Amino acid sequence: MTNDKAEVEEKFYQDVADLLDTQNIHEYNRFTVGRTYRTRWNNRKPGSGRFEGYGLVRYFGPTMIHVALNQPVYLNKVFGSTEEVLEALKKVLDESRATL
């Protein structure tokens, strides 16, 4: 049996990585070894929504995605769908590349 949520999340993170021209090293780890519940710290690691050198993109669910990028452009906003996120990223990245 496959985990549809994990697949959707993984595809979304890969799409964001492609737009940022970086490698997606996202690993969907529901819990860490030895824990039976999620805490503030046990699922934090590079790749779990973090794009080194760019910022943070967190997929909380299909209707809540937080984007906090510092490079190559500043973008800090909560979006209502993955399509909105990808469109906004394309737009701001195209604008920043046009000014270079």
C-alpha positions, 0 to 999 in steps of 0.5 A: 500500500502506498502513502498518497500524502507522502507521494504528493508531498514528495512531488511538490518538493521536487517541483520546487527544487526544479524551479530553484535549480537545486537538488531535492533531498526530501525524505518523508520520515514520519517519526524518528527511531525511538519515538512514538510521536512527533515532537518539535525536533525529531523530524527536523533535518535538511531536505524536510522542506528545507532548501539549503541556501534558499529557505524553507517551504513547508507543505502542511496540507493541500490547502496550507503551504508556507513559503519562506525564501531568502534567496534568490528572492525574498518571499514569505507567504502562506498559499492555499494550493500547490499550484499557487506556490509554483506559479508565484515561485515562477513569477518571482524567479523570472522577475529576479532573473530578468533584472540580473 
